[in-house]
Amino acid sequence: MKICLINGNAQDKSTTRSLVKTVQFMLEKQQIETLFFDVGIHELPIFKEGNNEHAGVKKLRSCASLADGFFICTPDYHNGMSGALKNALDYLGKPYFKGKPAAIAATAGGGKGGINALNNLRIVLRGMHAFTLPEQMVIDNQYFDNELKLTDEKIIRQLDDLIEQFIHTAKRFL
């Protein structure tokens, strides 16, 4: 099984990227192959037809076409997913997601955010015919240390539970 991990935060210092790297470690520990796309590293031009030869677009589409499922993480930007993530998803669309499982998580600051970003992401994934797990997770910035490492044991266990549910679901689609 191959899982495409997408970091939807373009910032250099990012709890979202740290979260995706944590998910990657947890999946690989279970012998799950991961493919990684980071909107902050593989910057994409604004979506429009004709950008198909851009190196970032090719990398994104390659990761997505090889994937049996997706684990997508977004920051909460003003009650929505990041514009960089939405732009990346626009380059994919139904052919890459149809009938594939997707797990979603968000990072947010201040204890109030994240849910609307996940609702926004869920609507877009539904439009692309992905099977998005009902389980999801919001992790506040307070659960990361100064080096952006996820440190709270309760949150790590919740993330592990989400990953287990995702793996269980993804295996049913193979």
C-alpha positions, -999 to +999 in steps of 0.1 A: +000+000+000+012+035-009-001+066+009+003+101-004+010+125+024+002+162+016+014+191+037-008+220+030+013+247+048+037+267+027+055+283+057+091+275+065+084+268+102+052+248+102+034+226+128+015+212+098+047+199+082+057+185+116+024+167+118+028+152+084+063+140+092+050+124+124+023+107+103+049+096+079+070+081+106+040+063+121+030+048+088+065+037+078+069+021+113+040-002+101+057-009+068+034+014+048+051+031+019+046+069+018+049+095-009+053+130+003+042+163-013+048+196+005+033+228-009+061+248+008+089+228-009+073+221-042+057+255-049+030+254-076+019+281-099-017+293-096-039+267-111-046+271-148-046+248-178-012+247-195+010+243-164+012+206-167+049+206-174+058+225-142+081+203-121+059+208-090+028+198-109+045+167-122+057+157-088+022+162-072+005+142-100+031+114-098+026+111-060-012+111-064-013+087-093+008+061-073-012+065-041-038+040-028-049+067-003-042+101+010-034+117+044-038+154+040-030+181+067-038+217+065-033+247+087-064+267+097-063+300+078-093+322+086-116+292+091-105+275+059-078+253+044-047+270+031-049+286-004-017+267-013-034+234-005-066+242-024-044+252-054-026+218-052-059+199-050-071+219-081-042+204-100-055+169-092-093+165-093-115+134-096-092+111-116-067+110-087-091+107-058-121+088-071-128+058-049-097+063-027-097+068+011-085+101+026-077+110+062-076+147+072-061+166+100-055+203+108-032+223+129-045+255+146-035+280+172-055+291+202-078+262+208-107+274+186-098+267+151-094+238+127-129+224+124-139+248+097-107+242+078-114+204+079-150+210+068-137+231+039-112+203+030-139+176+034-162+195+009-135+198-017-125+161-013-162+151-016-163+170-049-134+150-061-151+117-051-126+107-024-138+086+005-130+108+034-129+091+068-155+105+093-127+105+119-105+136+118-082+155+140-074+191+150-041+196+169-035+230+185+000+245+183+003+242+221+009+204+217+042+211+198+074+220+215+098+248+204+113+225+178+078+218+164+078+182+177+045+168+187+049+161+224+016+154+241+011+117+247-027+118+246-027+136+213-001+112+199-024+083+209-054+100+192-033+104+161-022+068+163-059+058+165-067+079+134-039+063+115-050+028+125-086+035+113-072+049+081-050+019+075-079-004+082-101+015+058-074+018+031-069-020+031-106-025+023-101-004-009-072-025-022 
